[in-house]
Amino acid sequence: MTDATVSRIKVVRGDITQLDVDAIVNAANESLLGGGGVDGAIHRAAGPGLLAECRAIGGCPTGEARITNGYRLKARHVIHTVGPVYNDGDSDEPKLLKSCYEQSLKLAQHRSLKEVAFPCISTGVFGFPKEEACEIAVTTVLNWLHAHDCPAHVTFCCFSEDDAAIYRTRLIASK
Ligand code: AR6
């Protein structure tokens, strides 16, 4: 991968609800009606307007994505994607996780968004192994950025320092 493509990716450790970007991605569930983890944090920070818009959407299948406004967040939009629950690793989990990243990027491109931030989708409550999920996330985002100008920048927002280290190591390896 070229340095120019890799340099469009940033890794930060922190709370995704605090980021001032065009869109943050939410690791949602198929109901789109909120939950725990990053989903709960995003709904708490965005306020009731987000839940109302999500309710009107009426759900989202695993591996797909939907976009809403950001309401009280600094982020202008929220892209809700539904990661797979990790079962045995042999039930399409990798394919579905890849699809989450691609479908989210596709929505960002469609709206001409410049900067999008992702959490580590499926690696909390849904139990996807962190290293394998990072490999899928970074490969999919790098391939997208290599082929598209939009979004211009992608941030991986990791909640723990351990997760951030996994992403930084993976990105260094891709240079
Ligand atoms: N900012 C960034 N990352 C966060 C934050 C935050 N504020 N809070 C947690 N994370 P999870 P999943 C990280 O469980 O595995 C919900 O109930 C967390 O450390 O939020 O896709 C939904 O409604 C982990 O690295 O999402 C679904 O039912 C990552 O976000 C289900 O959980 C994902 O962990 C989705 O499970």
Boltz pocket constraint, residues with backbone or C-beta under 6 A from the ligand:
constraints:
  - pocket:
      binder: B
      contacts: [[A, 14], [A, 15], [A, 16], [A, 17], [A, 27], [A, 28], [A, 29], [A, 34], [A, 35], [A, 36], [A, 37], [A, 38], [A, 39], [A, 40], [A, 41], [A, 83], [A, 119], [A, 120], [A, 121], [A, 122], [A, 123], [A, 124], [A, 125], [A, 126], [A, 127], [A, 128], [A, 157], [A, 158], [A, 159], [A, 160], [A, 163]]
      max_distance: 6.0
